[in-house]
Amino acid sequence: MEQKARIPGLFKNVIAPIQVWLLSQGRCVGCGRELASGTRSKRKDGSEKVVCSCGRLFIHDLKRKVYRRALLEEVQI
């Protein structure tokens, strides 16, 4: 039983660095497409909401020039 509980944590430890690398390259963590080709909309805080063609949402910080996954409360805005 204990090994089953450890597998999700182990899986996350393997996937997280790959997702960080993809975001640093400006690519979607789901499909690997360029986020520059996604649909963009301006936000009040000066950043952009980017929607990839696969449907995942990202926030592009224009000042720091980095992407990150959108938080749940940002998705509803």
N, C-alpha and C positions, 0 to 999 in steps of 0.2 A: 504494500500500500504506500509506503513512503517514497518509493521510486516514481510512482505515478505523479505524486505531488511535485516532485523536483523537475519533471520534464518540461512543463510550461515555463518555468524560470530559466531553465537551460536554453530552451528555444529562443526566448527573448534576449538572452545574453549573446546569442549567435547573430540574431537578426538586427539588433539595435545598431551595432557599428556599421553594418552594410547600409542601413537607412540613413545614417549620418553622412556617410560618404556620398550616397546618391544626392542628398540635399545639398551638400557642398559643391557638387558638380552641376546643380541646377536641374536635376532630374526628378521625376516622380518616383516615390518609393514603391508604388504598386506596379506600374507598367514600364517605367524607365524612360518615358518620353521626356523631351525637353520642356521645362515649365514655361519657357519663353513663348511657346506656341499655345499656351492655355488662355482661356477667357479671363480678362482682367477687369476689376472694378475698384475704383478709388475708395478708401476708407477715411473716416474723419480724422484719424491720428496720423495721416500722411503716408500710410503704407498701402499696399494693394492686396486685395483678395484674388487669388488665382485658382481657377477651377480647371483641373486637368481633363482631358477628353475621357478618362476613365471614371471621372466623377469625384475624385479626391480633392479636398480643399487645402490650400496652402496660403500662408501670409508671406508676402515679400516685403521685407524691410528695405526701403529705398536708400536710407542713409547708410546702413551697414552692408547693403547689397547681399543679403542672405535670405534664404527661404526657411520656413519651418511649417510643420503641420498646424492647421487651424485647431484651436480649442473648441470644445463643444459649444460654449456660449458665443463664440465668434461665428460659428456655423449658422446659428439662429438669427443673427443680425442681418 
